[in-house]
Amino acid sequence: MRCTHCELRNMKLPGTAGGLCIPCYALERQTAPRRTSQGMTLANFVSDPCMGCGSHAVDANGWAFWCDACGMQVAVAYPDS
């Protein structure tokens, strides 16, 4: 299925109003950062290219994001039970 925001790339991760591709997910999180219960803003490391090493070898499965080049992994939602 296509990203509900750009309608160009395949959706990979959950967004606030539907599934998003990796670049649109990163944009959504930059626009409206998530906060913890203590009021701290959470960092967002989900991007294409990878923010850690600059590689485009990134993927996601609906609840996690990872980079095949540097091995960085980020959980972005609870996995399906």
Biopython code that builds the backbone (N, CA, C, O; Angstrom):
import numpy as np
from Bio.PDB.StructureBuilder import StructureBuilder

atoms = [
    (1, "MET", "N", (0.840, -1.195, 0.000)),
    (1, "MET", "CA", (0.000, 0.000, 0.000)),
    (1, "MET", "C", (0.875, 1.245, 0.000)),
    (1, "MET", "O", (2.002, 1.225, 0.494)),
    (2, "ARG", "N", (0.357, 2.306, -0.547)),
    (2, "ARG", "CA", (1.099, 3.561, -0.639)),
    (2, "ARG", "C", (0.970, 4.389, 0.647)),
    (2, "ARG", "O", (-0.010, 4.280, 1.383)),
    (3, "CYS", "N", (1.984, 5.214, 0.888)),
    (3, "CYS", "CA", (2.016, 6.155, 2.004)),
    (3, "CYS", "C", (0.783, 7.054, 1.930)),
    (3, "CYS", "O", (0.445, 7.557, 0.858)),
    (4, "THR", "N", (0.114, 7.257, 3.057)),
    (4, "THR", "CA", (-1.090, 8.095, 3.064)),
    (4, "THR", "C", (-0.770, 9.583, 2.959)),
    (4, "THR", "O", (-1.672, 10.392, 2.745)),
    (5, "HIS", "N", (0.495, 9.952, 3.106)),
    (5, "HIS", "CA", (0.870, 11.367, 3.026)),
    (5, "HIS", "C", (1.319, 11.759, 1.619)),
    (5, "HIS", "O", (0.745, 12.662, 1.011)),
    (6, "CYS", "N", (2.346, 11.079, 1.102)),
    (6, "CYS", "CA", (2.890, 11.457, -0.212)),
    (6, "CYS", "C", (2.291, 10.639, -1.351)),
    (6, "CYS", "O", (2.328, 11.067, -2.504)),
    (7, "GLU", "N", (1.736, 9.460, -1.038)),
    (7, "GLU", "CA", (1.146, 8.554, -2.023)),
    (7, "GLU", "C", (2.134, 8.112, -3.109)),
    (7, "GLU", "O", (1.723, 7.712, -4.198)),
    (8, "LEU", "N", (3.439, 8.186, -2.810)),
    (8, "LEU", "CA", (4.479, 7.797, -3.757)),
    (8, "LEU", "C", (5.175, 6.511, -3.353)),
    (8, "LEU", "O", (5.323, 5.592, -4.159)),
    (9, "ARG", "N", (5.603, 6.453, -2.088)),
    (9, "ARG", "CA", (6.378, 5.318, -1.611)),
    (9, "ARG", "C", (5.475, 4.362, -0.813)),
    (9, "ARG", "O", (4.381, 4.737, -0.392)),
    (10, "ASN", "N", (5.940, 3.153, -0.615)),
    (10, "ASN", "CA", (5.192, 2.175, 0.179)),
    (10, "ASN", "C", (5.185, 2.570, 1.645)),
    (10, "ASN", "O", (6.192, 3.044, 2.170)),
    (11, "MET", "N", (4.045, 2.374, 2.308)),
    (11, "MET", "CA", (3.975, 2.659, 3.740)),
    (11, "MET", "C", (4.767, 1.616, 4.500)),
    (11, "MET", "O", (4.758, 0.435, 4.154)),
    (12, "LYS", "N", (5.450, 2.063, 5.536)),
    (12, "LYS", "CA", (6.304, 1.184, 6.332)),
    (12, "LYS", "C", (6.013, 1.297, 7.829)),
    (12, "LYS", "O", (6.167, 0.321, 8.563)),
    (13, "LEU", "N", (5.593, 2.483, 8.288)),
    (13, "LEU", "CA", (5.476, 2.754, 9.716)),
    (13, "LEU", "C", (4.152, 3.440, 10.036)),
    (13, "LEU", "O", (3.564, 4.073, 9.159)),
    (14, "PRO", "N", (3.669, 3.327, 11.284)),
    (14, "PRO", "CA", (2.407, 3.960, 11.645)),
    (14, "PRO", "C", (2.557, 5.465, 11.803)),
    (14, "PRO", "O", (3.523, 5.940, 12.401)),
    (15, "GLY", "N", (1.610, 6.204, 11.273)),
    (15, "GLY", "CA", (1.565, 7.653, 11.466)),
    (15, "GLY", "C", (0.350, 8.020, 12.280)),
    (15, "GLY", "O", (-0.407, 7.140, 12.688)),
    (16, "THR", "N", (0.146, 9.299, 12.525)),
    (16, "THR", "CA", (-1.005, 9.712, 13.326)),
    (16, "THR", "C", (-2.308, 9.573, 12.557)),
    (16, "THR", "O", (-3.371, 9.476, 13.169)),
    (17, "ALA", "N", (-2.253, 9.561, 11.226)),
    (17, "ALA", "CA", (-3.480, 9.451, 10.423)),
    (17, "ALA", "C", (-3.328, 8.390, 9.339)),
    (17, "ALA", "O", (-3.829, 8.574, 8.230)),
    (18, "GLY", "N", (-2.650, 7.290, 9.634)),
    (18, "GLY", "CA", (-2.486, 6.225, 8.656)),
    (18, "GLY", "C", (-1.038, 5.830, 8.504)),
    (18, "GLY", "O", (-0.163, 6.397, 9.159)),
    (19, "GLY", "N", (-0.775, 4.852, 7.637)),
    (19, "GLY", "CA", (0.583, 4.377, 7.420)),
    (19, "GLY", "C", (1.399, 5.337, 6.590)),
    (19, "GLY", "O", (0.886, 5.952, 5.656)),
    (20, "LEU", "N", (2.683, 5.469, 6.930)),
    (20, "LEU", "CA", (3.583, 6.407, 6.259)),
    (20, "LEU", "C", (4.830, 5.689, 5.764)),
    (20, "LEU", "O", (5.219, 4.660, 6.316)),
    (21, "CYS", "N", (5.457, 6.230, 4.724)),
    (21, "CYS", "CA", (6.768, 5.756, 4.294)),
    (21, "CYS", "C", (7.812, 6.309, 5.274)),
    (21, "CYS", "O", (7.495, 7.154, 6.111)),
    (22, "ILE", "N", (9.033, 5.836, 5.168)),
    (22, "ILE", "CA", (10.079, 6.259, 6.111)),
    (22, "ILE", "C", (10.334, 7.774, 6.063)),
    (22, "ILE", "O", (10.384, 8.393, 7.126)),
    (23, "PRO", "N", (10.501, 8.413, 4.870)),
    (23, "PRO", "CA", (10.726, 9.867, 4.865)),
    (23, "PRO", "C", (9.553, 10.670, 5.442)),
    (23, "PRO", "O", (9.777, 11.651, 6.150)),
    (24, "CYS", "N", (8.315, 10.275, 5.153)),
    (24, "CYS", "CA", (7.155, 11.004, 5.677)),
    (24, "CYS", "C", (6.985, 10.780, 7.173)),
    (24, "CYS", "O", (6.531, 11.676, 7.884)),
    (25, "TYR", "N", (7.348, 9.582, 7.666)),
    (25, "TYR", "CA", (7.331, 9.323, 9.105)),
    (25, "TYR", "C", (8.321, 10.254, 9.808)),
    (25, "TYR", "O", (7.997, 10.853, 10.834)),
    (26, "ALA", "N", (9.529, 10.372, 9.250)),
    (26, "ALA", "CA", (10.542, 11.252, 9.837)),
    (26, "ALA", "C", (10.058, 12.696, 9.853)),
    (26, "ALA", "O", (10.257, 13.405, 10.840)),
    (27, "LEU", "N", (9.427, 13.135, 8.774)),
    (27, "LEU", "CA", (8.894, 14.505, 8.697)),
    (27, "LEU", "C", (7.803, 14.723, 9.735)),
    (27, "LEU", "O", (7.773, 15.769, 10.383)),
    (28, "GLU", "N", (6.904, 13.753, 9.907)),
    (28, "GLU", "CA", (5.838, 13.873, 10.899)),
    (28, "GLU", "C", (6.410, 13.985, 12.302)),
    (28, "GLU", "O", (5.926, 14.780, 13.107)),
    (29, "ARG", "N", (7.434, 13.198, 12.602)),
    (29, "ARG", "CA", (8.026, 13.233, 13.936)),
    (29, "ARG", "C", (8.830, 14.510, 14.179)),
    (29, "ARG", "O", (8.949, 14.944, 15.325)),
    (30, "GLN", "N", (9.383, 15.119, 13.132)),
    (30, "GLN", "CA", (10.084, 16.399, 13.298)),
    (30, "GLN", "C", (9.078, 17.523, 13.541)),
    (30, "GLN", "O", (9.353, 18.448, 14.306)),
    (31, "THR", "N", (7.917, 17.446, 12.894)),
    (31, "THR", "CA", (6.886, 18.477, 13.033)),
    (31, "THR", "C", (6.209, 18.403, 14.385)),
    (31, "THR", "O", (5.957, 19.432, 15.012)),
    (32, "ALA", "N", (5.908, 17.184, 14.845)),
    (32, "ALA", "CA", (5.215, 16.996, 16.124)),
    (32, "ALA", "C", (5.954, 15.944, 16.945)),
    (32, "ALA", "O", (5.549, 14.781, 16.973)),
    (33, "PRO", "N", (7.042, 16.347, 17.618)),
    (33, "PRO", "CA", (7.832, 15.368, 18.370)),
    (33, "PRO", "C", (7.018, 14.728, 19.494)),
    (33, "PRO", "O", (6.149, 15.367, 20.086)),
    (34, "ARG", "N", (7.308, 13.470, 19.776)),
    (34, "ARG", "CA", (6.639, 12.775, 20.875)),
    (34, "ARG", "C", (7.288, 13.173, 22.195)),
    (34, "ARG", "O", (8.485, 13.455, 22.250)),
    (35, "ARG", "N", (6.490, 13.193, 23.247)),
    (35, "ARG", "CA", (6.998, 13.539, 24.569)),
    (35, "ARG", "C", (6.732, 12.389, 25.533)),
    (35, "ARG", "O", (5.772, 11.635, 25.375)),
    (36, "THR", "N", (7.605, 12.269, 26.538)),
    (36, "THR", "CA", (7.420, 11.244, 27.557)),
    (36, "THR", "C", (6.474, 11.769, 28.619)),
    (36, "THR", "O", (6.079, 12.934, 28.585)),
    (37, "SER", "N", (6.109, 10.908, 29.566)),
    (37, "SER", "CA", (5.224, 11.328, 30.660)),
    (37, "SER", "C", (5.900, 12.361, 31.554)),
    (37, "SER", "O", (5.221, 13.091, 32.277)),
    (38, "GLN", "N", (7.249, 12.431, 31.512)),
    (38, "GLN", "CA", (7.975, 13.425, 32.307)),
    (38, "GLN", "C", (8.176, 14.729, 31.536)),
    (38, "GLN", "O", (8.841, 15.641, 32.029)),
    (39, "GLY", "N", (7.601, 14.827, 30.319)),
    (39, "GLY", "CA", (7.696, 16.053, 29.547)),
    (39, "GLY", "C", (8.927, 16.154, 28.671)),
    (39, "GLY", "O", (9.121, 17.172, 28.007)),
    (40, "MET", "N", (9.776, 15.116, 28.648)),
    (40, "MET", "CA", (10.977, 15.145, 27.819)),
    (40, "MET", "C", (10.624, 14.807, 26.380)),
    (40, "MET", "O", (9.778, 13.947, 26.137)),
    (41, "THR", "N", (11.259, 15.469, 25.429)),
    (41, "THR", "CA", (11.046, 15.176, 24.017)),
    (41, "THR", "C", (11.926, 14.009, 23.601)),
    (41, "THR", "O", (13.122, 13.989, 23.891)),
    (42, "LEU", "N", (11.325, 13.032, 22.917)),
    (42, "LEU", "CA", (12.080, 11.868, 22.456)),
    (42, "LEU", "C", (12.799, 12.185, 21.151)),
    (42, "LEU", "O", (12.254, 12.873, 20.288)),
    (43, "ALA", "N", (13.997, 11.693, 21.011)),
    (43, "ALA", "CA", (14.750, 11.871, 19.771)),
    (43, "ALA", "C", (14.154, 10.986, 18.677)),
    (43, "ALA", "O", (13.614, 9.918, 18.966)),
    (44, "ASN", "N", (14.251, 11.424, 17.430)),
    (44, "ASN", "CA", (13.787, 10.637, 16.298)),
    (44, "ASN", "C", (14.979, 10.331, 15.413)),
    (44, "ASN", "O", (15.614, 11.244, 14.886)),
    (45, "PHE", "N", (15.290, 9.047, 15.245)),
    (45, "PHE", "CA", (16.425, 8.634, 14.425)),
    (45, "PHE", "C", (15.979, 7.920, 13.159)),
    (45, "PHE", "O", (16.794, 7.293, 12.481)),
    (46, "VAL", "N", (14.696, 8.007, 12.834)),
    (46, "VAL", "CA", (14.160, 7.335, 11.659)),
    (46, "VAL", "C", (14.271, 8.255, 10.460)),
    (46, "VAL", "O", (13.661, 9.324, 10.439)),
    (47, "SER", "N", (15.035, 7.858, 9.471)),
    (47, "SER", "CA", (15.245, 8.697, 8.287)),
    (47, "SER", "C", (15.797, 7.861, 7.148)),
    (47, "SER", "O", (16.397, 6.809, 7.370)),
    (48, "ASP", "N", (15.595, 8.325, 5.952)),
    (48, "ASP", "CA", (16.223, 7.738, 4.764)),
    (48, "ASP", "C", (16.847, 8.890, 4.005)),
    (48, "ASP", "O", (16.119, 9.666, 3.384)),
    (49, "PRO", "N", (18.171, 9.038, 4.027)),
    (49, "PRO", "CA", (19.186, 8.097, 4.494)),
    (49, "PRO", "C", (19.279, 8.032, 6.024)),
    (49, "PRO", "O", (18.754, 8.892, 6.731)),
    (50, "CYS", "N", (19.954, 7.002, 6.508)),
    (50, "CYS", "CA", (20.143, 6.790, 7.936)),
    (50, "CYS", "C", (20.846, 8.000, 8.549)),
    (50, "CYS", "O", (21.833, 8.496, 8.006)),
    (51, "MET", "N", (20.328, 8.468, 9.686)),
    (51, "MET", "CA", (20.956, 9.596, 10.368)),
    (51, "MET", "C", (22.267, 9.203, 11.026)),
    (51, "MET", "O", (23.086, 10.067, 11.341)),
    (52, "GLY", "N", (22.476, 7.906, 11.237)),
    (52, "GLY", "CA", (23.707, 7.449, 11.883)),
    (52, "GLY", "C", (24.884, 7.346, 10.932)),
    (52, "GLY", "O", (25.992, 7.774, 11.253)),
    (53, "CYS", "N", (24.636, 6.765, 9.735)),
    (53, "CYS", "CA", (25.769, 6.527, 8.833)),
    (53, "CYS", "C", (25.561, 7.059, 7.414)),
    (53, "CYS", "O", (26.496, 7.036, 6.614)),
    (54, "GLY", "N", (24.363, 7.535, 7.086)),
    (54, "GLY", "CA", (24.110, 8.099, 5.763)),
    (54, "GLY", "C", (23.734, 7.077, 4.702)),
    (54, "GLY", "O", (23.573, 7.434, 3.535)),
    (55, "SER", "N", (23.591, 5.819, 5.083)),
    (55, "SER", "CA", (23.249, 4.772, 4.125)),
    (55, "SER", "C", (21.756, 4.812, 3.777)),
    (55, "SER", "O", (20.925, 5.215, 4.590)),
    (56, "HIS", "N", (21.441, 4.389, 2.561)),
    (56, "HIS", "CA", (20.041, 4.256, 2.153)),
    (56, "HIS", "C", (19.533, 2.828, 2.364)),
    (56, "HIS", "O", (18.428, 2.499, 1.933)),
    (57, "ALA", "N", (20.319, 1.985, 3.015)),
    (57, "ALA", "CA", (19.926, 0.602, 3.279)),
    (57, "ALA", "C", (19.088, 0.538, 4.547)),
    (57, "ALA", "O", (19.460, -0.128, 5.513)),
    (58, "VAL", "N", (17.953, 1.234, 4.540)),
    (58, "VAL", "CA", (17.069, 1.297, 5.703)),
    (58, "VAL", "C", (15.755, 0.603, 5.372)),
    (58, "VAL", "O", (15.343, 0.542, 4.213)),
    (59, "ASP", "N", (15.108, 0.083, 6.402)),
    (59, "ASP", "CA", (13.822, -0.574, 6.204)),
    (59, "ASP", "C", (13.046, -0.510, 7.512)),
    (59, "ASP", "O", (13.584, -0.134, 8.554)),
    (60, "ALA", "N", (11.768, -0.884, 7.439)),
    (60, "ALA", "CA", (10.897, -0.895, 8.608)),
    (60, "ALA", "C", (9.845, -1.974, 8.408)),
    (60, "ALA", "O", (9.584, -2.404, 7.284)),
    (61, "ASN", "N", (9.247, -2.406, 9.508)),
    (61, "ASN", "CA", (8.247, -3.463, 9.403)),
    (61, "ASN", "C", (6.932, -3.125, 10.088)),
    (61, "ASN", "O", (6.169, -4.036, 10.410)),
    (62, "GLY", "N", (6.639, -1.857, 10.321)),
    (62, "GLY", "CA", (5.401, -1.460, 10.977)),
    (62, "GLY", "C", (5.578, -1.101, 12.432)),
    (62, "GLY", "O", (4.800, -0.310, 12.965)),
    (63, "TRP", "N", (6.569, -1.650, 13.087)),
    (63, "TRP", "CA", (6.808, -1.291, 14.483)),
    (63, "TRP", "C", (8.271, -1.028, 14.803)),
    (63, "TRP", "O", (8.579, -0.544, 15.892)),
    (64, "ALA", "N", (9.190, -1.336, 13.874)),
    (64, "ALA", "CA", (10.613, -1.063, 14.091)),
    (64, "ALA", "C", (11.244, -0.545, 12.807)),
    (64, "ALA", "O", (10.791, -0.854, 11.705)),
    (65, "PHE", "N", (12.293, 0.245, 12.969)),
    (65, "PHE", "CA", (13.085, 0.806, 11.878)),
    (65, "PHE", "C", (14.505, 0.325, 12.094)),
    (65, "PHE", "O", (14.965, 0.239, 13.233)),
    (66, "TRP", "N", (15.211, 0.008, 11.005)),
    (66, "TRP", "CA", (16.616, -0.406, 11.147)),
    (66, "TRP", "C", (17.419, -0.029, 9.921)),
    (66, "TRP", "O", (16.880, 0.175, 8.833)),
    (67, "CYS", "N", (18.741, 0.060, 10.129)),
    (67, "CYS", "CA", (19.692, 0.326, 9.055)),
    (67, "CYS", "C", (20.553, -0.912, 8.881)),
    (67, "CYS", "O", (21.204, -1.350, 9.829)),
    (68, "ASP", "N", (20.566, -1.482, 7.681)),
    (68, "ASP", "CA", (21.369, -2.673, 7.427)),
    (68, "ASP", "C", (22.865, -2.375, 7.405)),
    (68, "ASP", "O", (23.674, -3.276, 7.630)),
    (69, "ALA", "N", (23.246, -1.126, 7.139)),
    (69, "ALA", "CA", (24.666, -0.776, 7.041)),
    (69, "ALA", "C", (25.324, -0.649, 8.414)),
    (69, "ALA", "O", (26.369, -1.253, 8.654)),
    (70, "CYS", "N", (24.723, 0.133, 9.319)),
    (70, "CYS", "CA", (25.365, 0.360, 10.620)),
    (70, "CYS", "C", (24.717, -0.440, 11.744)),
    (70, "CYS", "O", (25.266, -0.505, 12.843)),
    (71, "GLY", "N", (23.561, -1.050, 11.491)),
    (71, "GLY", "CA", (22.926, -1.887, 12.492)),
    (71, "GLY", "C", (22.043, -1.154, 13.489)),
    (71, "GLY", "O", (21.517, -1.781, 14.408)),
    (72, "MET", "N", (21.864, 0.160, 13.336)),
    (72, "MET", "CA", (21.008, 0.903, 14.249)),
    (72, "MET", "C", (19.576, 0.399, 14.130)),
    (72, "MET", "O", (19.088, 0.167, 13.024)),
    (73, "GLN", "N", (18.895, 0.227, 15.276)),
    (73, "GLN", "CA", (17.500, -0.194, 15.307)),
    (73, "GLN", "C", (16.733, 0.727, 16.231)),
    (73, "GLN", "O", (17.234, 1.116, 17.286)),
    (74, "VAL", "N", (15.513, 1.078, 15.837)),
    (74, "VAL", "CA", (14.663, 1.944, 16.643)),
    (74, "VAL", "C", (13.255, 1.358, 16.654)),
    (74, "VAL", "O", (12.671, 1.125, 15.595)),
    (75, "ALA", "N", (12.706, 1.118, 17.848)),
    (75, "ALA", "CA", (11.308, 0.702, 17.952)),
    (75, "ALA", "C", (10.436, 1.948, 17.882)),
    (75, "ALA", "O", (10.691, 2.925, 18.587)),
    (76, "VAL", "N", (9.413, 1.922, 17.039)),
    (76, "VAL", "CA", (8.559, 3.109, 16.866)),
    (76, "VAL", "C", (7.117, 2.846, 17.268)),
    (76, "VAL", "O", (6.317, 3.779, 17.328)),
    (77, "ALA", "N", (6.768, 1.589, 17.546)),
    (77, "ALA", "CA", (5.421, 1.221, 17.970)),
    (77, "ALA", "C", (5.505, -0.118, 18.678)),
    (77, "ALA", "O", (6.545, -0.777, 18.644)),
    (78, "TYR", "N", (4.416, -0.525, 19.319)),
    (78, "TYR", "CA", (4.386, -1.838, 19.935)),
    (78, "TYR", "C", (4.160, -2.887, 18.870)),
    (78, "TYR", "O", (3.312, -2.698, 17.998)),
    (79, "PRO", "N", (4.895, -3.992, 18.915)),
    (79, "PRO", "CA", (4.683, -5.051, 17.913)),
    (79, "PRO", "C", (3.305, -5.693, 18.086)),
    (79, "PRO", "O", (2.740, -5.690, 19.180)),
    (80, "ASP", "N", (2.776, -6.242, 16.993)),
    (80, "ASP", "CA", (1.501, -6.946, 17.047)),
    (80, "ASP", "C", (1.639, -8.146, 17.966)),
    (80, "ASP", "O", (2.638, -8.865, 17.925)),
    (81, "SER", "N", (0.617, -8.356, 18.804)),
    (81, "SER", "CA", (0.685, -9.505, 19.703)),
    (81, "SER", "C", (-0.092, -10.679, 19.155)),
    (81, "SER", "O", (-0.142, -11.735, 19.785)),
]
sb = StructureBuilder()
sb.init_structure("model")
sb.init_model(0)
sb.init_chain("A")
sb.init_seg("    ")
for serial, (resi, resn, name, xyz) in enumerate(atoms, 1):
    if name == "N":
        sb.init_residue(resn, " ", resi, " ")
    sb.init_atom(name, np.array(xyz, "f"), 0.0, 1.0, " ", f" {name:<3s}", serial, name[0])
structure = sb.get_structure()
